[in-house]
């Protein structure tokens, strides 16, 4: 009997894939409508995503099969949803991020900031959080965490050594950094249906027994890195995939929205929230793992001066090993800064951008998108040489001249590009379009109309808590993909600005702080050692609550003028929202609600 149960458990994923579609068959068989067919597809994909019976990207391809066979959408219409402008923005942004990683520019930035901030306990934690959050705004939070964790523990090793140990203070090589630079990663953290994420090597065995305070400080440093990686990603539109899911869903469900969610508007909304949450996380982790001894935390009084000097020298030596900035690093820096400037000034909203002035349509709207800009800079990186052009000889054949490689090459891109996320985005857009075409969105909206009597802030708060809980157990991309179309239908049904609930729920999907499996940064830090699930859950629970409160502050204050949230927009008006015309809608503020462009 025990062997039988073990066999069933071993084959559980196969059994789920085989039997779940059959178990759900009564829905389309007994309710033969397009709405029921679409609901069957969404429920099936949602359960597959939750239990990860199939790779997430493979599940995302199901609309290509189910929608045409069920008569919901034509196959050619479904295929178009898999490579929209948002996917191009995702690919272009990642190409630039890959170039930054490839030339080690992110490591130079991290070490330079740490040298400026210093190594006193509280400031050291703040320094690592600021650096990690900033890097995570532009490059993968997984890559950021994998780089920052070994640096953090190498510095901590010096802080925790006995004062008489002087080997590192004399400038000897630091083995922790040498391990970090080894090319083949032998350890991986497996989350997200078996996908492998690089895990930095575990810390070296200390020569002296660590005290309880030192162990707690090490735990706090590990958590500060993974938490700030998740927090930093919410600040920019390309920082984390759920942000792009929102933009794609808005453009798909409301094609007349006039590009209301772009890089500039998102940054104005999310960046202040990120700063506030990052500071709260720093204070909370400092209280939890360092205590309330501010003189000790800030290094007042000259305690442990030798260890601090040794730790500072570790960072200093590693920074020296990078050498002066190469031509490639300078070129990537210039192109990166240019990309950010072009994103901010393309169509800022509060003044005409270069997109409105130089590349506008008949209505004065920019024909150029953020994805266009990202791909433009990315293509430049494929044609700019990594060294100053000159006549250099091939080392293997001195008679031949050899041109330097470009800043970016396809081999590097192919190794580091997460193509599965591109397909996962497309699957989400296909679901949203199918929901609209089948009439499921209208049906859901009709059923949710009674919620109009509930205050808008209460609705947003409940939904944020629901999404923040859900994202602890499943992929944040899958979470936003499933929730956002339903939330858009609900907003239309109760005459509420769709972004008033879609924006906070998108941010809440990034609040995955409690479990190691919740997000790749958590898994990397947990695999590094020194943490228990209870440590992460204890620290992450209150941080989740803080995150939801910060999101509620953002959506009810500075985001209102940015997105005009106190009105029901005309771009959200449809034949199903006639009751919103001329009636008092569910206002987010006490001011009267009107239709706005």
C-alpha positions, 0 to 999 in steps of 0.5 A: 500500500505504501509503495502504491502511494509512493508511486502515485506521488512520484507520477502526480504531475503526469496524473494531474495533466491527464485527469484534470482536463477530464474532471473539468469537462462537465463545465463545457459539456453541460453549459455549451456557451463560449463563456463556459468554453473560455472559463474552462480554458482559464480554470485549466491553465490556472490550475496547471500554473498553480501546481506547475504540472507543466512548465509555465511557458508550455501551459501558456501555449494552450490558448493556441489549441483550445480557443480555435477548437472551441470557436472562441477565436481564430488561430491567426488572431490568437497567434498575434497575441504572443508577440505584442509591443509589450513583449518587444519591450521586455526583450529589448530591456533584457538585451540591454540588461544582458550587456550590462551583466556581460561587461560586469558593469553592475558589479562595478556600480555595486562595489563603488556604492559600497565603498562610499557608504561604508561597512558599519552594520546598519549602513552596510545593510542599507548599502547592500539594499540600495545597490541591490534595489537599484540594479534590480530596477534594470537587470534581472533580480535573479542575477542581481541576487546571485551577484550580491549574496557572495559579496555580502557574505565575504564582507561579513566574514571579515567583520566576524573574524577575531581582531588578531586575524590579519591575513585579509587585512594585508590584502590577500586574495579573498576565496569567497570572491574567487569562488564567485567568479568560477564560470560553471555554476555547480549549484542551482536553486530549483523553483518555478517548475524545475527551472535552474537559477544560479546559486552562489557557493555557500560561505566558507567555514569560519575559523572561529565559532560565530556568536548568536549576534553574528549569526543573526546579522548574517541572516539579516544581510541575506534577507536584505539582499533578496527582499531589496531585489524584489522591491527594486523591481517594482520601480520601473516598467521593465524591472519585473515581468508583472509590470509588463503584464499590466501594460500589455493587458491594459493595451489589449483590453482597452486599445483606446487608452492612449498609452496611459501606462508608459515608462514615465508614468509608471516610474512616477507612480512606483518609484516613490512607493519603492523608496518608502518600502525599501526604507521600511524594510531596512528599519524592520530588518535592522530591528529584527536582526540587529536590535535597537542598539543604535550606537553599535549598529551605526558604529559609534564609539569605535567598536570592532574597528579592526574588523570593519577596516578588514571588511572595507579592504575586501571591497576595496581589493575587489574593486581594484581587481576590476581595473579602470573602466574599459571602452566597452563598459563606458560604451554600455554606460552611455547607451544605458543612460541614453535609453533611460533618457529616451524612455522618460522623454518619449511621451511624458504626458506633462509636456510634449515629448520627442515622440509627440514632436517628431513621430506623431500620428494625426492625433499628436500621439507618439507612433514610437513606443518604449519597445521601439526605443529599447530595440533601437538601443539594443541593435546599436549594441550589436554593431558597436565594437567592444574596443576602440577600433584599430588594427589588431592582429589575431593572436592565433594567426599573427598574419591576419587582422582581427576586429574586436567583438561587438558589445553584444553577441547572439551567443551571449543573448541566447544563453541568458535570455529567458525566452519562457517569459516571452511566451508566458506573457503572450499566453496571458495576453491571449487569455485576456483577449479570449475572455473579451471575445467570448463574452466571459468578461461581460458575464463576470462584470454583470455578476460583480455589479453589487460590489458598487456599494463597497468603497473603492479603497476597501476593494483595493485593500482586499484584492491586494491582500488576496494577490499578495497571499496568492503570489507566495505560492505561485509565479507572480507572472501567472498571478497577474496574468490570471487576476488582471482581466478579472479585475478589469471586468470588475472595475467596469462593472462598478464604474471604477477606474480600472487602474485603481485596482489593477495597479495596486494588485500588480505591485502586490504580486511582487510582495513575495517575501515569506517563502523560499519558493515564492521568488528566485531571489528567495530561493537563491538566498535560502540555498546559500545557507544560514536561514530557516523557513521560519526566519524568512516567514517571520521577517516576510509576514510583516513586510508583506503587510507593510508593502500592502499599506505602502501600495494603498498610500500610493494609489490614494495619493500621488497616483491620482493626478498621474493617472486621473484615478478619481474619474471613470475614463472614456477609454474604459467605456463600452456597451457594457458600461452604459450605467456609468454614464451620467451616474455617480461612479464608485469614486476613489476620492470624495470628489464627484466622478465624471468621465475623463479622456 
